[in-house]
Structures are given as structure tokens and as C-alpha cells.
């Protein structure tokens, strides 16, 4: 009787292990980058889909660059990107976002040109605090003439 119980428990445990392994294998997704290479007479051009670069300074994110696609052109020494977005984290915990339809990064000089519909977004907390301080009647600079200066 004990041997039958052991065999049943062994079969149940083996079934759980096999079903777990099958589930893991069936739902496993590769996280590798989609990179395409194009060989030209001047060299190799690289195209990266879902491009993302995060720069950290002292363990804290400094900026993050994302793009739908990035194409490195060796002949022109530039990287062309589509649907570019840059997130800047400043030291005073202020965050800025800059996005555009496309952008060109000069590989040698690190100059970055944004083209198309360029948007600049920031957190409004600090701006609202400054505006409220200007409107505060207890403030020393509350009269309209001193605000205009």
C-alpha cells in the first residue's frame, strides 16, 4: 500500500515538473535585439529596431535615448533615428522629455539634430510654484509693476 502511494506521488511530482518545463519552453520569448546588416561598397550599415540607450552616472539614470529604429551609416559617419525620444533626469529631480519624428546623430562630434514634429515636455511643479509665488499677495514683489520688471 505504501509503495502504491509512493508511486502515485512520484508520478504527480514528475507530471508537475514536466508541465512546468513545457509551460516555460512554450512561453519563452527571446529578448535579443533585431539587428539588420547591409553591406555596401563603403562598409557595413547597421539597422537596429527598438533602439534604447540608458546612460547612468553614479548609479543614477542621467538620460535615456529611445528610438523606433536606428540606422548607422558608416560612410556619412552618422546615425539616423525614427521616432526619437530623450528623457533627461536632472540633479534637482527635474525631468525633461524631448521627442521628435526623426533625429540624426553625428558619430564623431556627438551633435544631435532633431527633425519633424519636435516636442519638449517638463514637469510643471516648479513652474507652478514660481508662478504662485509671483501671485502671492504677501510676497514683496506682488505689485503688477514689479512683476513686469
C-alpha positions, 0 to 999 in steps of 0.5 A: 500500500505504501509503495502504491502511494509512493508511486502515485506521488512520484508520478504527480511530482514528475507530471508537475515538473514536466508541465512546468518545463513545457509551460516555460519552453512554450512561453519563452520569448527571446529578448535579443535585439533585431539587428539588420546588416547591409553591406555596401561598397563603403562598409557595413550599415547597421539597422537596429529596431527598438533602439534604447540607450540608458546612460547612468552616472553614479548609479543614477539614470542621467538620460535615456535615448529611445528610438523606433529604429536606428540606422548607422551609416558608416560612410556619412559617419552618422546615425539616423533615428525614427521616432526619437525620444530623450528623457533627461533626469536632472540633479534637482529631480527635474525631468525633461522629455524631448521627442521628435519624428526623426533625429540624426546623430553625428558619430564623431562630434556627438551633435544631435539634430532633431527633425519633424514634429519636435516636442519638449515636455517638463514637469510643471511643479516648479513652474507652478510654484514660481508662478504662485509665488509671483501671485502671492499677495504677501510676497514683496514683489506682488505689485503688477509693476514689479512683476513686469520688471 
